[in-house]
Amino acid sequence: MGNLFTNKKKIRNWKRRVRNVHKWKKSYLHLDLEQLLKNEKTHLKIWIDPWYRLARRNPPHWLRKIMFEGLTEICLNWKKQLDELKEPYDLQIWLYDPNFINSEVVVAIRGSLESYNRTFNKASNIKDFPKEYYLSSQFLSELEWGHYLEEDYYFLTLDDLTDTEVDKLKNRAIVEEVIFNNGSSKDTCFRINKGDVWVATVKA
């Protein structure tokens, strides 16, 4: 399968692309609290054409900085609204590298409060957040970052893997036993590393 995040196709009219980022930010700057209270969690991705399509593409680095600024501003504005609820919440930014266009803001409350904390595995070789890429952001100092892994998961039984597929996965994957249904069933999981995820929370 080819790289879904390629930038080979030429993009024109960059001024319009920047305007689209600002329109996206303005559209989602205010959190829909009614919907959040109903569903107990929500998320916001960088739903901006032509980058976020079925075949996703990473924007150039200069445009990523503008998108990153939008994500952080949205996150901090959501925090102000969430503080007014006077109840616990979990608000995070997920910044993917190298698959930047997958980045998003997530928030959970009440019965779903812990749901996003089980999404990623902690990186064993911890890196420092690459601040040099985002030094121009006026909001960078307000966030704390943790280093996690973006991974694909394949299950021996659940995915009905063939011997050939297992042999290929063994050469690339972290292999571990996993337990489902409160211990009533087990399976073998193959974890394929796709990159890094930087998880941010707002400093207290």
C-alpha positions in Angstrom: 0.0 0.0 0.0 1.3 3.4 -0.9 1.9 6.3 1.6 -1.4 7.8 2.4 0.3 11.0 3.6 2.2 11.9 0.5 2.4 15.4 -0.9 3.3 14.6 -4.5 0.2 16.3 -6.0 0.7 20.0 -6.5 -1.5 22.3 -4.5 -2.4 25.7 -5.8 -3.9 28.9 -4.2 -2.1 28.9 -0.9 -3.8 32.0 0.3 -7.2 30.2 0.1 -5.7 27.3 2.0 -4.8 29.6 4.8 -8.2 31.1 4.8 -9.7 27.7 5.1 -7.7 27.0 8.2 -8.9 30.2 9.8 -12.5 29.3 8.9 -12.1 25.8 10.4 -10.8 27.3 13.6 -13.6 29.9 13.8 -16.2 27.1 13.2 -15.0 25.0 16.1 -13.6 27.6 18.6 -16.7 27.2 20.8 -17.4 23.7 22.2 -20.9 22.4 21.7 -21.6 21.8 25.4 -25.1 20.5 24.8 -23.7 17.7 22.6 -20.9 17.0 25.0 -23.3 16.6 28.0 -25.4 14.2 25.9 -22.5 12.0 24.6 -20.0 12.6 27.4 -17.1 12.9 25.0 -16.3 14.5 21.6 -13.3 15.2 19.4 -12.2 17.6 16.7 -9.9 16.7 13.8 -8.4 18.9 11.1 -11.2 18.5 8.7 -9.8 20.7 6.0 -9.7 20.0 2.3 -7.6 18.8 0.5 -5.6 17.4 3.4 -8.3 15.4 5.2 -9.7 13.1 2.7 -10.0 9.3 2.3 -6.4 9.5 1.1 -5.0 11.9 3.6 -2.1 14.2 3.0 0.2 16.2 5.3 0.4 19.9 4.6 3.8 21.6 4.3 5.5 22.5 7.6 4.7 26.2 7.4 0.9 25.4 7.1 1.2 22.8 9.9 2.3 25.6 12.2 -0.9 27.5 11.4 -3.0 24.4 11.9 -1.2 23.7 15.2 -2.0 27.2 16.4 -5.6 26.6 15.6 -5.7 23.3 17.5 -4.1 24.9 20.6 -6.4 28.0 20.5 -9.4 25.7 20.2 -8.2 23.6 23.1 -7.6 26.5 25.4 -11.0 28.1 24.5 -12.7 24.8 25.2 -11.0 24.7 28.6 -12.6 28.1 29.6 -16.0 26.7 28.7 -15.3 23.4 30.5 -14.2 25.2 33.7 -17.6 26.8 33.9 -19.2 23.3 34.2 -17.6 23.0 37.7 -17.0 19.2 37.2 -14.0 17.0 36.2 -13.1 16.7 32.6 -10.3 15.3 30.5 -9.1 17.7 27.7 -6.2 16.7 25.4 -4.5 17.5 22.2 -3.1 14.6 20.2 -0.3 15.7 17.8 0.8 13.0 15.4 4.2 12.8 13.9 4.8 12.1 11.0 1.1 11.7 10.3 0.3 15.3 11.3 -3.1 15.5 9.6 -4.5 12.9 12.1 -4.0 15.4 14.9 -7.1 16.3 17.0 -8.5 17.7 20.2 -10.5 15.4 22.5 -12.5 15.9 25.6 -14.4 13.5 27.9 -16.5 13.9 31.0 -18.6 11.9 33.6 -19.0 8.2 32.7 -16.5 8.5 29.8 -13.9 10.5 31.8 -11.2 7.9 31.5 -12.0 6.7 28.0 -9.2 8.6 26.2 -6.5 7.6 28.7 -6.4 4.1 27.3 -5.9 5.1 23.6 -2.1 5.0 23.3 0.9 3.0 24.7 3.6 5.1 26.4 6.8 5.2 24.4 9.7 3.2 25.9 12.3 5.5 24.5 11.0 8.9 25.6 11.8 11.9 23.4 11.5 15.6 24.2 8.6 17.4 22.4 10.0 18.9 19.2 9.4 22.6 20.2 11.6 23.8 17.4 8.9 23.1 14.9 6.3 25.2 16.9 8.3 27.9 18.6 6.1 30.6 16.8 3.0 29.4 18.7 1.9 31.8 21.3 0.2 29.0 23.2 3.1 26.5 23.4 4.1 27.5 27.0 0.6 26.7 28.3 0.8 23.0 27.4 2.5 19.9 28.9 3.4 17.1 26.5 3.8 13.4 26.9 5.3 11.0 24.3 3.2 8.0 23.1 3.1 5.7 20.1 0.8 5.6 17.1 0.2 1.9 16.3 -1.8 -0.5 14.2 -3.1 -3.6 16.0 -3.6 -7.0 14.5 -5.1 -9.9 16.4 -4.3 -13.6 15.7 -7.8 -15.0 16.3 -10.0 -11.9 15.9 -8.5 -11.0 12.5 -8.2 -14.7 11.5 -4.5 -14.2 10.5 -2.9 -16.7 8.2 0.5 -18.3 9.0 2.0 -16.2 6.2 0.6 -13.0 7.7 1.8 -13.9 11.2 5.3 -14.5 9.9 5.4 -11.1 8.3 4.1 -9.4 11.4 6.5 -11.1 13.7 9.4 -9.4 11.9 7.9 -5.9 12.5 5.7 -6.1 15.5 5.7 -6.1 19.3 3.9 -9.3 20.2 1.9 -9.6 23.4 -1.0 -11.6 24.9 -4.2 -9.6 25.6 -7.3 -10.4 27.6 -10.8 -9.6 26.7 -14.3 -9.7 28.3 -13.1 -9.5 31.9 -10.6 -12.4 31.5 -12.9 -14.8 29.7 -11.0 -14.8 26.4 -7.4 -14.2 25.2 -5.7 -13.4 22.0 -2.3 -12.6 20.6 -1.8 -9.0 19.6 0.8 -7.7 17.0 1.5 -4.0 17.5 3.1 -2.1 14.5 4.6 1.2 15.2 3.5 4.0 12.8 5.1 7.0 14.5 4.8 9.2 17.5 1.8 10.9 19.2 2.4 13.9 21.5 -0.4 14.1 24.0 -0.9 17.6 25.5 -2.8 18.7 28.6 -3.2 22.3 29.7 -0.9 23.3 32.5 -2.7 24.0 35.8 
